[in-house]
């Protein structure tokens, strides 16, 4: 590995930031124009340490922060994020409430995905469950009326699709096994993430890349392609939830602390508090701290009967020393998908790639399969040509 690679921030840190904003990774790698301030590689680690600090120490003794050499802005930022962290932890205590009130996912999601897993399932069976999800109707209407799925009558006129049954039939069962899990994740994605608008698309892209990696190798790990893909997609539920809650909690915490500063007539503190901004570093730290266990809780609460969706997330959260094959596949696919996304964005040096791929845990034959697998576009099929 060349000297330049040695001086780069860790690959995992680059990827964490890629999921927030690609421009941050460019900055970390020194790809800004001369004269711009370089990214401090210690910032992200500082956020993690500070998050733990405020959790373990600052709650018991807030005066400790006053005695540090940190600037007023740093102290204000830490105090805001202490409140944000507390708010988020409170919000995620009850998984069923998170599913229904935060993500808008009802108890009808799991039965639909379960019935999709049945080898001999039918449009009629799928429709009976899909009809319980009004938001899914809107998604399917949008999809089925795209050029990919439009059909024409004998006179060449486009057949308009307005019913759930027709939409399901035109799209086809195999395509539904891809599109419906993706629609579920899309519903769970954060809607407003300013000043980081890329978060939504990055999380979706990562989930799809993990799912398609798992799907491609499903048979080798004793799991069905549909189950493998759905697990990959749902791997981003926890991270999505934390991101969704973070921006709302930040606004709430900032307003609360601004009011406190006003009451105390502390003008310097009030001014500093107004300048506080959402922090990618703190968001990443909170996702790493909370998302794995939250994903396990959410997928367990969804109540799957046929699909083992919660199994790998529970084993990862509990650090199971003897995980099932599907859990190993998930961990490897997450690592591999991150490498592919970094490579696509040109955020890996050529000399880094061989070792990075080796560290995913996939053997060469598996990597050869994935090398020719499209991970950034769903492999939808044309039902008319089957």
Secondary structure, 3 states (H helix, E strand, C coil): CCHHHHCCCCHHHHHHHHCCCHHHHHHHCCCCCCCCCCCCCHHHHHHHHHHHHHHHHHCCCCHHHHCCCCCHHHHHHHHHHHHHHHHHHHHCCCHHHHHHHHCCCCCHHHHHHHHHCCCCCCHHHHHHHHCCCHHHHHHHHHHHCCCCCCCECCCCCECCCCCHHHHHHHHCHHHHHHHHHHHHHHHHCCCCCCCCCCHHHHHHHHHHHHHHHHHHCHHHHCCCHHHHHHHHHHCCHHHHHHHHHHHHHHHHHHHHHHHHHHHCCCHHHHHHHHHCCCCHHHHHHHHHHHHHHHHHHHHHHCCCCCCCHHHHHHHHHCCCCCCCHHHHHHHHHHHHHHHHHHHHCCCCCHHHHHHHHHHCCCCHHHHHHHHCCCCCCCCCCCHHHC
